[in-house]
């Protein structure tokens, strides 16, 4: 990927991730200063750990560049497709996902949460592009919604094949717990932003709606006007539904008399 082709939010993450690993490589900081624990981050006020645990992928190596490329690929596709023209929404997605992963971090075998965040983006991309067909390692072809689970299965197979039969129940499942946490965070976002708002009882409301101050800060004025028009339409719909409900109650009361 050429630098100019990378959208701004994904580029900002790239700079942060590479800068963090370079700082470790140059012995400016150590990994022990970057991982997240509640005690270190909250009780000892080392707030930077809230961010650095999502930026560190390990020392500069082939493995580092492979995982970072994987993250960048799906982040770029999300930012340029589903979140095109909605920069604030994409930032809010990352904020909400990171917050949920921090809450779930005691369940993760790794103190660093960059891999779960990567799986969150993979899961969201796969659910938003359900008809896309993918070839895994040139062996099998699957549709996009199965991608996160296929990757988990592949990681589990590699670890088990290497004799790492440690983890949950001796089945080597500990190696994919972090990935499953990322999938859970992605499903949380997908449910409240895509599934729930289609339900009639939701009134079309998005419970994870991006705060307006972020929209004003990151998006053009036309985006804010679009949101205000949607709010007005949703309010009108709610009023019509309330009128219909009251009318139906009045008719039932009249019939009972």
Buried (B, 14 or more C-beta within 10 A) or exposed (E): EEEEEBBEBBBEBBEBBBEBBEBBEEEEBEBEBBBBBEEBBEEEEBEBBBBBBBBBBBEEEEEBEEBBEBBBBBBBBBBBEBBEEBBBBBBBBBEBBBEBBBEBBEEBEBBBBBBBBBBBBBBBBBBBBEEEEBEBEEEEEBEBBBBBBBBBEEBBEEBBEEEEBEBEEEEBBBBBBBBBBBBBBBBBBBBBBBEBBEEEEEEBBBEBBBEEEBBEEBBEEEBBEBBEEEEEEBEEEEEEEEEEEEEEEEEEEEEEE
